[in-house]
């Protein structure tokens, strides 16, 4: 039973129902049906008073694999990682631009 609780607390092992919909292309109806069928375990949670369902990532992945196939799961995971990398690159470019601007100001201040 301790392993079960540790899975719910491990970073990255769970995701919200909204994230499952976005990341894996599931509908809320598919999630609810899987919960009622006993294929997904969940916990009710809320952040700032907004309720949501916390799901185990491995169970969601198994559901998607059964429902849409392994290729679909791999494609969805690749799209999600690509979006994350693109966001990170955009953030880093903004940071580099700000640092270069600050560097230019400091160099200009040294020359005067």
C-alpha positions in Angstrom: 0.0 0.0 0.0 3.0 2.3 0.6 4.1 2.0 -3.0 0.6 3.1 -4.1 0.8 6.3 -2.0 4.3 7.0 -3.1 3.2 6.9 -6.8 0.6 9.6 -6.1 3.3 11.8 -4.5 6.2 11.2 -7.0 6.9 14.1 -9.3 5.6 13.5 -12.8 3.7 10.4 -11.9 0.4 12.2 -11.9 -1.4 14.7 -14.1 -4.7 16.5 -14.0 -7.7 15.6 -16.2 -7.2 18.9 -18.1 -3.5 18.0 -18.8 -4.6 14.5 -19.9 -7.1 16.0 -22.3 -4.5 18.4 -23.7 -1.5 16.1 -23.8 -3.2 12.9 -25.0 -6.2 14.2 -26.9 -8.7 12.5 -24.6 -12.2 13.9 -24.0 -13.6 14.5 -20.5 -16.2 11.8 -21.4 -13.5 9.2 -22.2 -11.8 10.0 -18.8 -15.1 9.6 -16.9 -16.0 6.4 -18.7 -12.5 4.9 -17.9 -12.9 5.9 -14.2 -16.3 4.3 -14.0 -15.0 1.1 -15.8 -12.1 1.0 -13.2 -9.4 1.6 -15.8 -8.3 4.9 -14.2 -7.8 5.7 -10.5 -8.3 9.3 -9.5 -8.2 11.7 -6.6 -10.3 14.9 -6.2 -8.1 17.9 -5.7 -8.4 21.6 -6.0 -6.1 24.6 -6.5 -7.3 28.0 -5.5 -10.8 26.6 -5.1 -10.9 25.1 -8.6 -11.6 21.4 -8.5 -10.0 18.9 -10.8 -9.2 15.2 -11.0 -5.6 13.9 -10.4 -4.9 10.9 -12.5 -1.9 8.5 -12.6 0.1 9.1 -15.8 0.9 5.5 -16.4 -2.8 4.5 -16.3 -3.6 7.4 -18.7 -0.9 6.2 -21.1 -2.1 2.6 -20.9 -5.7 3.8 -21.7 -4.5 5.9 -24.7 -2.4 3.0 -25.9 -5.4 0.6 -25.7 -7.8 3.1 -27.2 -5.7 4.6 -30.0 -2.7 2.4 -30.4 1.0 2.7 -29.5 1.8 4.9 -32.5 -0.8 7.5 -31.5 0.7 7.6 -28.0 4.2 8.1 -29.3 3.0 10.9 -31.7 1.2 12.7 -28.9 4.2 12.4 -26.5 6.5 13.8 -29.3 4.1 16.7 -30.0 4.0 17.5 -26.3 7.8 17.4 -25.9 8.2 19.5 -29.0 5.8 22.2 -27.6 7.7 22.2 -24.3 11.1 22.6 -26.1 9.7 25.4 -28.3 8.4 27.3 -25.2 11.8 26.8 -23.5 13.7 28.1 -26.6 11.4 31.1 -26.8 12.0 31.9 -23.1 15.8 31.5 -23.5 15.9 33.7 -26.6 14.1 36.4 -24.6 16.5 36.0 -21.8 19.6 36.1 -24.1 18.2 39.3 -25.8 17.8 41.0 -22.4 21.3 40.0 -21.3 22.8 41.2 -24.5 21.0 44.5 -24.1 22.3 44.8 -20.5 25.8 43.9 -21.7 25.7 46.7 -24.3 24.7 49.2 -21.7 27.5 48.2 -19.4 30.1 48.3 -22.2 28.9 51.7 -23.3 29.1 52.9 -19.6 32.7 51.7 -19.4 33.7 53.5 -22.6 32.5 56.9 -21.4 
